[in-house]
Amino acid sequence: MSGVAGAKLRTMRLMFGMAGIGISVWAITVPYTKIRFHIDDGTLGLMLLAGGSGGVLVMPFTGALLRRFGSRGLLLGAGLGFGLMLPLLSIAPSRLAFTILLLAYGALFGAADIALNAQGAVLERLSGRLQMSSFHACYSLGSLGVALACSLLLRLGLTNVACAFVSAAAILLIMTRIGVLLPKSQDAPAGEKRFAMPNRASLVLGLCCFVCFLTEGAATDWSTIYLKFSRGMPLASAALGYAGFAVAMAGSRLSGDAVGMRLGRPALMRLGCVLAVAGFGLVIFCPWGWAGIAGFALVGLGTGNIAPLVLSAAARVRGMSADQSVPAVLALGYSGFLLGPVMIGQVANSLGLGAALGLNGVMVAGIFFAAGAVK
């Protein structure tokens, strides 16, 4: 690996970490939004629907945007946009303003996610070795670092708004390194067809991605709320539920390539499903807050490698080029972000948040039987 190529890989990891910062700050913003606007779980779930909607709505246009600007150009615009959006979400003056801002945030984050994976796939190919698990690990490490930092800052008396501004500054600082990445001229060439209907293999992988993204969204949006309102933990301590999820997910991704080589990809995915279901059981059936934190950590440990495994398999789907199959799988995944918040909120309103998380656990158990699709 040349020095220049090595710098590009390091910068790519930094960019994935930047995305992790954005999602982690959002996870901390959610409970403050619930408190600030005095809303119940069902209403909050409907408001959170806007974030997933933005991500799904932008998907049909990302192909054209990638062809027009390249993955680096798209990442620059989308990354700057969602970085600047974080403080605005924390100070939105009304429910309507918050929902509109969240729609825009979801669209910008979704575009950045596509650009990250597109650039990462090219760099992985040029490097001649697997890189995607380590890229996604840096996403998790970014989430973890900011979750822990914000928990500390909240304990020291800073406000949620101050945390959002500090995190936005970090995102903008990281974006100054984007010039190191591959320009548009070196992006992967587009497929001959600009549209292709998803085939059976891509649909199975898409459903796995749907469950994985829904689970990650549940931990992001609801772990702090669950530990605060169902287990009675102080808000600063309840934020450690998402921190535990993020650190375990990062650890699993850092070791995922080695474990996958030893066990095989399908076995790694099945093991992850078993660990995640056990984590949900700990969260739901143990009445202690710290057991809930440990449970969310198990969920992160189990699901950490599912998305990299699925996206890697999506690039190898027969009958579809990678630039067609990967966005199709990601689109189904983002629909998990779309439907997840409202599903969790509505079930929580009727049966309790524990029951809603239990339903999520059942869905993870279901994809255990689809693990053969990632080999």
NUTORTOR-258962 format. One record per residue (C-alpha): x, y, z; residue in three letters. Coordinates in nm, 3 decimals, padded with zeros to 5 digits. Layout:
N
        x        y        z  residuo
        X        Y        Z      ALA
...
# end
This chain:
375
        x        y        z  residuo
   00.000   00.000   00.000      MET
   00.151   00.333  -00.101      SER
   00.171   00.625   00.139      GLY
  -00.093   00.818  -00.054      VAL
  -00.329   00.518  -00.059      ALA
  -00.269   00.466   00.312      GLY
  -00.363   00.828   00.376      ALA
  -00.685   00.776   00.182      LYS
  -00.776   00.472   00.394      LEU
  -00.708   00.664   00.714      ARG
  -00.920   00.953   00.590      THR
  -01.199   00.714   00.494      MET
  -01.201   00.575   00.848      ARG
  -01.214   00.930   00.979      LEU
  -01.515   01.005   00.758      MET
  -01.699   00.699   00.886      PHE
  -01.621   00.821   01.238      GLY
  -01.771   01.157   01.144      MET
  -02.097   00.985   01.049      ALA
  -02.092   00.807   01.385      GLY
  -02.064   01.144   01.560      ILE
  -02.376   01.264   01.380      GLY
  -02.589   00.966   01.475      ILE
  -02.468   00.960   01.837      SER
  -02.551   01.326   01.899      VAL
  -02.893   01.256   01.752      TRP
  -02.943   00.969   01.999      ALA
  -02.885   01.210   02.288      ILE
  -03.111   01.476   02.134      THR
  -03.415   01.243   02.125      VAL
  -03.493   01.224   02.501      PRO
  -03.442   01.598   02.540      TYR
  -03.690   01.650   02.256      THR
  -03.944   01.431   02.436      LYS
  -03.899   01.629   02.756      ILE
  -03.888   01.972   02.590      ARG
  -04.210   01.925   02.392      PHE
  -04.390   01.714   02.661      HIS
  -04.486   01.435   02.420      ILE
  -04.570   01.067   02.468      ASP
  -04.394   00.774   02.302      ASP
  -04.649   00.743   02.022      GLY
  -04.622   01.109   01.922      THR
  -04.245   01.095   01.943      LEU
  -04.244   00.787   01.719      GLY
  -04.450   00.970   01.456      LEU
  -04.213   01.268   01.469      MET
  -03.911   01.039   01.435      LEU
  -04.072   00.899   01.121      LEU
  -03.949   01.212   00.945      ALA
  -03.584   01.114   00.985      GLY
  -03.627   00.775   00.822      GLY
  -03.852   00.928   00.554      SER
  -03.578   01.170   00.455      GLY
  -03.330   00.885   00.423      GLY
  -03.564   00.675   00.208      VAL
  -03.681   00.966  -00.010      LEU
  -03.327   01.059  -00.110      VAL
  -03.234   00.705  -00.220      MET
  -03.382   00.722  -00.575      PRO
  -03.174   01.031  -00.646      PHE
  -02.839   00.920  -00.509      THR
  -02.738   00.739  -00.829      GLY
  -02.779   01.058  -01.032      ALA
  -02.602   01.261  -00.764      LEU
  -02.310   01.017  -00.761      LEU
  -02.281   01.035  -01.139      ARG
  -02.295   01.414  -01.130      ARG
  -02.069   01.493  -00.835      PHE
  -01.887   01.169  -00.752      GLY
  -01.890   01.011  -00.405      SER
  -01.643   01.266  -00.267      ARG
  -01.849   01.561  -00.388      GLY
  -02.174   01.412  -00.257      LEU
  -02.012   01.337   00.079      LEU
  -01.883   01.693   00.104      LEU
  -02.224   01.850   00.048      GLY
  -02.422   01.603   00.258      ALA
  -02.166   01.591   00.542      GLY
  -02.152   01.968   00.578      LEU
  -02.531   01.982   00.564      GLY
  -02.608   01.730   00.839      PHE
  -02.323   01.863   01.054      GLY
  -02.478   02.210   01.051      LEU
  -02.825   02.061   01.107      MET
  -02.745   01.906   01.448      LEU
  -02.751   02.230   01.652      PRO
  -03.068   02.341   01.473      LEU
  -03.246   02.021   01.580      LEU
  -03.159   02.088   01.943      SER
  -03.305   02.441   01.936      ILE
  -03.607   02.390   01.707      ALA
  -03.884   02.616   01.846      PRO
  -04.180   02.385   01.779      SER
  -04.278   02.027   01.700      ARG
  -04.343   02.120   01.337      LEU
  -04.007   02.294   01.296      ALA
  -03.832   01.997   01.457      PHE
  -04.007   01.751   01.225      THR
  -03.919   01.951   00.912      ILE
  -03.555   01.983   01.021      LEU
  -03.545   01.611   01.097      LEU
  -03.673   01.530   00.747      LEU
  -03.388   01.734   00.599      ALA
  -03.138   01.578   00.840      TYR
  -03.248   01.227   00.741      GLY
  -03.210   01.306   00.371      ALA
  -02.862   01.454   00.418      LEU
  -02.746   01.167   00.639      PHE
  -02.882   00.910   00.393      GLY
  -02.697   01.074   00.103      ALA
  -02.377   01.084   00.309      ALA
  -02.417   00.715   00.396      ASP
  -02.446   00.616   00.029      ILE
  -02.143   00.831  -00.056      ALA
  -01.939   00.679   00.227      LEU
  -02.011   00.323   00.119      ASN
  -01.951   00.404  -00.249      ALA
  -01.612   00.562  -00.177      GLN
  -01.528   00.286   00.071      GLY
  -01.604   00.011  -00.183      ALA
  -01.364   00.166  -00.436      VAL
  -01.090   00.206  -00.178      LEU
  -01.139  -00.152  -00.063      GLU
  -01.099  -00.276  -00.420      ARG
  -00.788  -00.066  -00.478      LEU
  -00.630  -00.178  -00.150      SER
  -00.661  -00.545  -00.245      GLY
  -00.793  -00.653   00.096      ARG
  -01.111  -00.636   00.307      LEU
  -01.169  -00.293   00.457      GLN
  -01.544  -00.246   00.509      MET
  -01.561  -00.395   00.858      SER
  -01.288  -00.160   00.978      SER
  -01.464   00.135   00.812      PHE
  -01.788   00.049   00.990      HIS
  -01.593  -00.004   01.312      ALA
  -01.479   00.358   01.291      CYS
  -01.843   00.461   01.254      TYR
  -01.914   00.279   01.580      SER
  -01.606   00.428   01.748      LEU
  -01.721   00.776   01.649      GLY
  -02.062   00.702   01.801      SER
  -01.904   00.566   02.116      LEU
  -01.660   00.853   02.165      GLY
  -01.928   01.117   02.134      VAL
  -02.176   00.926   02.352      ALA
  -01.919   00.905   02.632      LEU
  -01.803   01.264   02.582      ALA
  -02.158   01.400   02.588      CYS
  -02.243   01.193   02.896      SER
  -01.941   01.348   03.071      LEU
  -02.028   01.700   02.953      LEU
  -02.388   01.658   03.072      LEU
  -02.262   01.544   03.411      ARG
  -02.041   01.855   03.424      LEU
  -02.344   02.075   03.368      GLY
  -02.334   02.154   02.996      LEU
  -02.663   02.159   02.811      THR
  -02.771   01.934   02.529      ASN
  -02.754   02.235   02.297      VAL
  -02.389   02.298   02.390      ALA
  -02.306   01.932   02.322      CYS
  -02.468   01.961   01.978      ALA
  -02.262   02.269   01.890      PHE
  -01.936   02.105   02.006      VAL
  -02.014   01.794   01.801      SER
  -02.103   02.000   01.493      ALA
  -01.765   02.174   01.520      ALA
  -01.594   01.833   01.530      ALA
  -01.781   01.721   01.217      ILE
  -01.686   02.035   01.027      LEU
  -01.324   01.995   01.133      LEU
  -01.314   01.638   01.002      ILE
  -01.468   01.749   00.672      MET
  -01.159   01.962   00.603      THR
  -00.977   01.634   00.525      ARG
  -01.213   01.530   00.246      ILE
  -00.976   01.644  -00.029      GLY
  -00.758   01.338   00.042      VAL
  -01.029   01.101  -00.086      LEU
  -01.064   00.978  -00.444      LEU
  -01.201   01.235  -00.691      PRO
  -01.497   01.173  -00.920      LYS
  -01.270   01.055  -01.202      SER
  -01.159   00.757  -00.992      GLN
  -01.501   00.648  -00.865      ASP
  -01.625   00.302  -00.962      ALA
  -01.790   00.312  -01.308      PRO
  -02.167   00.294  -01.318      ALA
  -02.339  -00.017  -01.447      GLY
  -02.471  -00.037  -01.800      GLU
  -02.828  -00.011  -01.676      LYS
  -02.933   00.276  -01.454      ARG
  -03.220   00.074  -01.307      PHE
  -03.272  -00.294  -01.236      ALA
  -03.550  -00.470  -01.049      MET
  -03.424  -00.630  -00.725      PRO
  -03.393  -01.007  -00.754      ASN
  -03.460  -01.266  -00.483      ARG
  -03.107  -01.260  -00.342      ALA
  -03.105  -00.882  -00.308      SER
  -03.449  -00.886  -00.145      LEU
  -03.336  -01.139   00.118      VAL
  -03.028  -00.931   00.191      LEU
  -03.243  -00.619   00.197      GLY
  -03.473  -00.770   00.459      LEU
  -03.171  -00.861   00.672      CYS
  -03.048  -00.504   00.634      CYS
  -03.397  -00.379   00.725      PHE
  -03.390  -00.567   01.055      VAL
  -03.032  -00.465   01.127      CYS
  -03.099  -00.094   01.066      PHE
  -03.425  -00.112   01.260      LEU
  -03.236  -00.261   01.555      THR
  -02.966   00.003   01.538      GLU
  -03.235   00.271   01.516      GLY
  -03.414   00.123   01.818      ALA
  -03.095   00.140   02.023      ALA
  -03.022   00.490   01.898      THR
  -03.367   00.638   01.953      ASP
  -03.505   00.437   02.244      TRP
  -03.228   00.295   02.465      SER
  -03.183   00.616   02.665      THR
  -03.559   00.665   02.692      ILE
  -03.612   00.306   02.806      TYR
  -03.346   00.324   03.077      LEU
  -03.465   00.667   03.190      LYS
  -03.841   00.608   03.201      PHE
  -03.871   00.230   03.242      SER
  -03.573   00.167   03.470      ARG
  -03.562   00.504   03.650      GLY
  -03.198   00.584   03.573      MET
  -03.071   00.946   03.572      PRO
  -03.052   01.082   03.219      LEU
  -02.672   01.110   03.219      ALA
  -02.645   00.742   03.325      SER
  -02.922   00.629   03.091      ALA
  -02.717   00.762   02.798      ALA
  -02.466   00.485   02.875      LEU
  -02.713   00.234   02.728      GLY
  -02.639   00.363   02.382      TYR
  -02.269   00.396   02.474      ALA
  -02.263   00.027   02.570      GLY
  -02.435  -00.063   02.244      PHE
  -02.185   00.146   02.045      ALA
  -01.869   00.016   02.216      VAL
  -01.978  -00.347   02.179      ALA
  -02.067  -00.290   01.815      MET
  -01.727  -00.131   01.754      ALA
  -01.550  -00.422   01.921      GLY
  -01.737  -00.679   01.718      SER
  -01.656  -00.498   01.394      ARG
  -01.288  -00.461   01.478      LEU
  -01.262  -00.837   01.517      SER
  -01.527  -00.932   01.261      GLY
  -01.296  -01.007   00.967      ASP
  -01.078  -01.243   01.172      ALA
  -01.374  -01.423   01.332      VAL
  -01.549  -01.450   00.997      GLY
  -01.242  -01.610   00.839      MET
  -01.235  -01.869   01.118      ARG
  -01.609  -01.947   01.145      LEU
  -01.734  -01.849   00.803      GLY
  -01.967  -01.560   00.720      ARG
  -02.301  -01.741   00.779      PRO
  -02.185  -01.879   01.115      ALA
  -02.072  -01.531   01.223      LEU
  -02.413  -01.389   01.136      MET
  -02.597  -01.667   01.322      ARG
  -02.378  -01.617   01.629      LEU
  -02.455  -01.246   01.615      GLY
  -02.830  -01.313   01.604      CYS
  -02.808  -01.538   01.912      VAL
  -02.611  -01.277   02.109      LEU
  -02.850  -00.996   02.010      ALA
  -03.160  -01.194   02.111      VAL
  -02.997  -01.272   02.446      ALA
  -02.928  -00.900   02.489      GLY
  -03.291  -00.809   02.424      PHE
  -03.393  -01.068   02.683      GLY
  -03.162  -00.909   02.940      LEU
  -03.300  -00.561   02.866      VAL
  -03.663  -00.668   02.892      ILE
  -03.665  -00.921   03.175      PHE
  -03.403  -00.787   03.418      CYS
  -03.541  -00.496   03.624      PRO
  -03.207  -00.328   03.698      TRP
  -03.081  -00.035   03.494      GLY
  -02.723  -00.158   03.473      TRP
  -02.848  -00.494   03.343      ALA
  -03.024  -00.298   03.072      GLY
  -02.697  -00.130   02.977      ILE
  -02.532  -00.473   02.957      ALA
  -02.823  -00.599   02.746      GLY
  -02.792  -00.317   02.496      PHE
  -02.419  -00.393   02.482      ALA
  -02.499  -00.754   02.390      LEU
  -02.734  -00.633   02.116      VAL
  -02.452  -00.421   01.976      GLY
  -02.206  -00.710   01.999      LEU
  -02.444  -00.939   01.813      GLY
  -02.561  -00.706   01.538      THR
  -02.228  -00.529   01.478      GLY
  -02.114  -00.743   01.186      ASN
  -02.451  -00.809   01.025      ILE
  -02.460  -00.489   00.817      ALA
  -02.100  -00.525   00.687      PRO
  -02.169  -00.890   00.601      LEU
  -02.491  -00.802   00.422      VAL
  -02.343  -00.509   00.228      LEU
  -02.042  -00.716   00.128      SER
  -02.275  -00.989   00.000      ALA
  -02.488  -00.729  -00.179      ALA
  -02.189  -00.632  -00.393      ALA
  -02.166  -00.994  -00.510      ARG
  -02.532  -01.055  -00.600      VAL
  -02.561  -01.245  -00.928      ARG
  -02.755  -01.076  -01.204      GLY
  -02.709  -00.723  -01.071      MET
  -02.411  -00.490  -01.076      SER
  -02.286  -00.363  -00.742      ALA
  -02.398  -00.005  -00.813      ASP
  -02.754  -00.142  -00.851      GLN
  -02.768  -00.409  -00.580      SER
  -02.601  -00.216  -00.297      VAL
  -02.836   00.088  -00.319      PRO
  -03.134  -00.151  -00.343      ALA
  -03.028  -00.331  -00.025      VAL
  -02.954  -00.001   00.151      LEU
  -03.293   00.136   00.047      ALA
  -03.464  -00.155   00.225      LEU
  -03.232  -00.099   00.518      GLY
  -03.328   00.266   00.542      TYR
  -03.693   00.171   00.538      SER
  -03.608   00.007   00.872      GLY
  -03.509   00.351   00.997      PHE
  -03.834   00.479   00.846      LEU
  -04.070   00.224   00.999      LEU
  -03.870   00.144   01.312      GLY
  -03.931   00.460   01.517      PRO
  -04.305   00.470   01.450      VAL
  -04.342   00.093   01.507      MET
  -04.155   00.105   01.838      ILE
  -04.348   00.416   01.947      GLY
  -04.691   00.281   01.861      GLN
  -04.633  -00.062   02.016      VAL
  -04.486   00.111   02.323      ALA
  -04.795   00.328   02.355      ASN
  -05.021   00.020   02.352      SER
  -04.815  -00.251   02.524      LEU
  -04.514  -00.075   02.673      GLY
  -04.164  -00.006   02.547      LEU
  -04.041  -00.344   02.673      GLY
  -04.288  -00.525   02.447      ALA
  -04.181  -00.312   02.152      ALA
  -03.816  -00.403   02.208      LEU
  -03.921  -00.766   02.242      GLY
  -04.080  -00.752   01.896      LEU
  -03.748  -00.622   01.764      ASN
  -03.576  -00.922   01.924      GLY
  -03.814  -01.161   01.748      VAL
  -03.727  -01.001   01.414      MET
  -03.355  -01.048   01.481      VAL
  -03.424  -01.413   01.561      ALA
  -03.597  -01.442   01.224      GLY
  -03.293  -01.337   01.018      ILE
  -03.094  -01.616   01.186      PHE
  -03.250  -01.843   00.921      PHE
  -03.140  -01.617   00.633      ALA
  -02.770  -01.622   00.727      ALA
  -02.684  -01.847   00.432      GLY
  -02.740  -01.546   00.203      ALA
  -02.413  -01.382   00.312      VAL
  -02.174  -01.667   00.217      LYS
# end
